[in-house]
Amino acid sequence: MTKKLNCDQHLLSLPWSDYELLDSGDSMKLERFGAIVVARPETQALWKKERPELWEKADAVFAFHEKKGAWDIKKSVPESWELSWGPTRFSARLTGFKHTGVFPEQEPNWLWSRTQIEKIERPNILNLFGYTGIASLVAAGAGAFVTHVDASKQSLDWACTNARLSNIPEDKIRWVLDDALAFAKREARRGASYDGIILDPPAFGRGAKGEVWKIEEDLPILLETLKDLLSDKPGSFFLINGYAAGYAPRSFAQALESVFGNVQGECGELHIQETQSKRVIPSGIYVRFVR
Ligand SMILES: C[S@@+](CC[C@H](N)C(=O)[O-])C[C@H]1O[C@@H](n2cnc3c(N)ncnc32)[C@H](O)[C@@H]1O
């Protein structure tokens, strides 16, 4: 029987001590990152707010003035502040793109990759488009040697700072400032191999030397390259996320199946659950499989 990726497996990100989704609605979401409460735009939130009284608590609100988005600071917010997820520590900041440096919908994937890594002997992991590095820190914390790639010096510096906060020994993560596709192609030519590959490609991005990344053109090429990089070790795994390009989980799954053949795994949406109402915000998609 043909094995197929099961695409009904939506993953639920539940509140943890340093993060909770307090409420959402009217195209906004209200979240707590440690002690700081932020309100920011959320296109998925077509519904009404359920706890309007909570919104006054926001320390900062990302709002648009004459089509330009910026943070309105209501109470004092430090330039950066520390958060943790288990032993993994990282800093949050209010960035100009309405992000905080943490994507909480990834939490079930951190848990899953940690579990996979703990089963592999001498795991060697590749994390592409690694941003502030939380997936890399979780992998290194689980015993892996990690190659973390990002094209932005600023993101790489932030990820390095997070690694120091998490007490990850310096020789556990190789930091690479490069275009993800160019790096992967080079690694394939060198005959490199990885026991786990994690990637979170944006819809559009730029490499370290200005290379243009367009998901619709470049993802198929990147997947072909990564097929050569994924080791045959039992337990080796592949995890891809997507959040901004509007693709359905099945589209990513079929893209993977057309390259890797019949693999057994799951895919679906990434949901963040509200603390009280249990409503969810669909916040991205993922596909993952284990060899
Ligand atoms: C989608 S975010 C990654 C989110 C992250 N994985 C997480 O869960 O926190 C995009 C990252 O990709 C990087 N990026 C964009 N284009 C790139 C490219 N061509 N090569 C490498 N990194 C790129 C950006 O600098 C940014 O850090």
The ligand as a Gaussian input file, in Angstrom:
#p B3LYP/6-31G(d) Opt

LIG

0 1
 C       10.714000      32.402000       8.503000
 S       11.853000      33.225000       9.528000
 C       12.416000      31.853000      10.404000
 C       11.697000      31.629000      11.725000
 C       12.391000      30.663000      12.695000
 N       12.655000      29.393000      12.066000
 C       11.649000      30.487000      14.010000
 O       10.792000      29.611000      14.145000
 O       11.913000      31.273000      14.907000
 C       12.893000      33.732000       8.228000
 C       14.409000      33.769000       8.425000
 O       14.951000      33.431000       7.158000
 C       16.066000      34.272000       6.889000
 N       16.255000      34.291000       5.430000
 C       15.511000      34.920000       4.504000
 N       15.985000      34.658000       3.246000
 C       17.049000      33.820000       3.424000
 C       17.936000      33.183000       2.516000
 N       17.844000      33.349000       1.195000
 N       18.883000      32.359000       3.036000
 C       18.997000      32.192000       4.381000
 N       18.185000      32.787000       5.285000
 C       17.221000      33.591000       4.800000
 C       15.731000      35.591000       7.515000
 O       16.917000      36.330000       7.796000
 C       14.968000      35.157000       8.787000
 O       15.843000      35.065000       9.873000

